[in-house]
Amino acid sequence: MREVLSDESDDTSRAAITNLISDKENFIAGTENRFRLVLRSRDQEFFYKYIQREGGVKELPTEIVLSDSQANIRDNALFLKKKLTESCSKDEVRKLAAYIVQKCYLVVVSTPDEESAFRIFSVLNDRGMQLSNADILKAEIIGEIPEQNRKNTPENGKIKKRNLALIISILFSLA
């Protein structure tokens, strides 16, 4: 959103968003310079350089091979910027930013292993937003696969999960 509000007429909005991205050092408040959102160490430098740092989205690499998570970060940032630029006025972007800050919560759920993640996924689904039948079935099936069979190799697991999701989606679209 900050990148969409990048012209000089929106200095106040941009500064307000920047202040929400990081805490500035304040001796009186006892705070240090720090970002409010921190990713795992292997992605944090990329996230800082291209997302958290002002002007970074304009420099996002499109020609180099990135890890899956970094490619997802890049693709999502570019998609969001494109959609906001094409579909919203600057005033609507400011209102959306205000709505997110004032009315939305980010809940971080961390688990020690995949089995716990599947269990939490099912519990959150029972109490939260409705998921597709394919999502629920996929989680149930993957949750029943023994750990040693789930993690032959990280890449193999990702491919199998993508293929499983595709198969389940196709089956539900036929029903």
N, C-alpha and C positions, 0 to 999 in steps of 0.2 A: 504494500500500500504506500509505503514511504517513497518507493521508486516512481509510482504513478503521480505522486504529488511533488515531482522533482523540479518544477519551475520556481522561479524566484518569488512569485506571488503567494506561494504556499510555505514560506519559511516557518511560520508559526506551527502549522500542522505537522510538517516534517520534524521540527524540533520536538514537538509533543510525542510523536511516535518514537523518535530516537531515545527520548528519556524513558520510555517504557521498555525499550530493548535492553538497556543497561542501567545499572545504578552507578552514579558518579560518587567519587570519594567525598565523604562529608565527615569531618572530624567531630562535629557536634552530634551528628546522628550515629557516629561509630560505624559508618559504612566504608567499604573500599570500592575501587573501580571493579565492577564485575558484571558479566552478562547474566541476565535472569534465566536464560535458557541455555543449557549446556548439553551438548551431545556426547556420545562416547568418544574417547580420545582419538580414535582413528578418523573420525569425521569432523571433529571440532574445528581444526584449522581451516578446512574447506568451508565450513558453515560460517565461521567468522569472516573469512576473506570475501566471500561472495554473497552472503545473506545479511549478516549482522552489520558489517561495515557499510557506511553510507556510500552509495555509488557502486557497490560490489556487484549487484545484479547485472549491470551493464557490461561487466567484464566476465560473466559466466562463460566458461569454456564450452564450446560446442563441437570442437574438432578432436578432442583427445578422449581416450578411453578412461572412464572413471569406474570406481567400484559401483555396485548396484545401489547402495544407499546414497552415494554422492550423485549418481545419475538421477535418482528419484528426487533428490533435493533440487537439483538443477531443473529438471523437467517440470516439477510442481511450481517452482518460482516463476519460470518463464510462462507457464500456462496461466497462473494467477494474474501475472502482470498483463498478459495479452487480453484476458477476459475483462479485467477491470478497465483497461484502456479502451477497449472496443464497446463495452456495454454500459459503462457508468460515467456520469459526469464527475468532476472533481468534488463537487458538493456531496454527491452520493458516496464517493469513496471515503470522505471525511465522516459521514454519518455511519457508514459500515464500520469504520475503525472505532468510532465511539460506541457503537452497539457491542462490538466484540469485547472491548475493554470493560464496559459497564455491565453487560448482561451474560457473558459467557465465562465458563470455567474450563481450565485445562487440568485434567486429572491424569497424573502419571501413575501407571500400574507397572510394577516391576516384579518379575518372578525369578526364582532361582534356577528353574529348568523348564523345558518345553511341556512336560506333563502338567506342571502347575499352571502354565500359561493356558493350556486347553481347558483346564478346570475353571479358571477364572473367566476365560472367554465365555464359557457356557453360563456361568453365574451372571456375568454382566449382561449377556444377551437376555436372560430371563427378566432382568430388572431395567434394562435400558432400551435403546433404540432397536426397532425390529430389524433383523437381518434376513437375507433371503434364505430359503430352504437349502439352497446350494451351499451357502456359507456355513450353516449349522451342520449339515451332513459332512462337509469337508472337515470341519473341526472334530466331529465325532470319529470319523474314519481315521484321521491322522492321529488322534488321541489314543486309538486302540492299537496302533502299530507299535510293536516293542521298540524301545529306545535304540537297541543295537541295530535294528533294521532301518530306523529312521535316519541315522546319521552315518551312512556308509562314507560319504564325502559331503562336504557342505554344498558343493555345486550340484551333485547328484540329487541331494535332498530337495533343493530348490526346483530342479527340473521336474522331479516326480510330483511335487506339490502343485506346480503350475499345470502339469498334465492332468492331475487329479481334478483340479478346479475346473479345467476346460471340459473334461468328461462329465463332471457333475452338472455344469451349466448346460451342456448340450442335452443331457437327459432331462433336466427340468424344462428346457424349452420345448421338448417333444411332448411333454405330458399335458 
